Amino acid sequence: MSRNESDESRWDRTYSGRPKDYPQPDPTLVSVDHLLPTQGRALDLACGVGGNALWLAARGLKVDAWDISGVALTQLTAAARTKGLEINTRKVDLNQTLPAAGAWDLIVVNRFLDRSLAGPISAALTEGGILFYQTFTRERVVPGGPGNPDFLLRPNELLTLFPTLHVLLFHDEAAVGDTSRGLRNQSCLVGCRMSLSS
Ligand SMILES: C[S@@+](CC[C@H](N)C(=O)[O-])C[C@H]1O[C@@H](n2cnc3c(N)ncnc32)[C@H](O)[C@@H]1O
């Protein structure tokens, strides 16, 4: 079995055992609502059951939601139907399929890291398009997240992965200060692809 076939079946198994509640958006994404477009096309990459995709569709965006797990996408489709939302789901192995250049006004990546996708993700934004990227860091203040360091961000790494974007917001709070507050265990970058003339 190839590595990605095993990824697919592992994630399918994870989602098969998940409680069938309505998927919720990530609180950090909701907190940057004012930076996000309210119309146009959005892509939720490695969307899982699509709490973020559903929230974006309810805000008026045309949403594409890609994931390797067919089980997760089936659950997302069912949730969208209950709310009368339209989400264009696509079963994709991101090791084999890249997002098209200049196609999305907003790309959301939450709790997924494949460093080789950083360039294609930046290029997949329209001019003025927004990237929301949040995922787990090597520095943790509580247990959780992937064990494999390949899937964990180094300090400030999101800044180096997306050097062509104008940074609107960046969090990497590590273990500084009162660790019972703030965004811990994860780093977040919201960036904008500026127009070529600016
Ligand atoms: C930790 S989950 C995050 C899901 C969602 N973004 C969220 O925050 O709830 C990681 C997701 O990445 C997906 N994934 C893993 N490898 C993938 C690949 N090669 N291509 C596409 N999706 C993949 C998994 O199926 C899983 O849904």
The ligand as a Gaussian input file, in Angstrom:
#p B3LYP/6-31G(d) Opt

LIG

0 1
 C       -6.106000      17.530000      11.248000
 S       -7.201000      17.334000       9.886000
 C       -7.745000      19.017000       9.666000
 C       -9.067000      19.116000       8.985000
 C       -9.648000      20.534000       8.916000
 N       -8.818000      21.421000       8.122000
 C       -9.860000      21.069000      10.312000
 O       -9.111000      21.958000      10.737000
 O      -10.763000      20.550000      10.989000
 C       -6.095000      17.117000       8.480000
 C       -6.821000      16.838000       7.172000
 O       -5.883000      16.689000       6.112000
 C       -6.380000      15.715000       5.214000
 N       -5.256000      15.202000       4.420000
 C       -4.180000      14.518000       4.877000
 N       -3.354000      14.216000       3.861000
 C       -3.933000      14.725000       2.728000
 C       -3.564000      14.731000       1.351000
 N       -2.434000      14.145000       0.919000
 N       -4.377000      15.328000       0.446000
 C       -5.536000      15.928000       0.881000
 N       -5.934000      15.946000       2.176000
 C       -5.137000      15.358000       3.087000
 C       -7.007000      14.671000       6.128000
 O       -7.939000      13.853000       5.483000
 C       -7.631000      15.558000       7.209000
 O       -8.979000      15.850000       6.896000

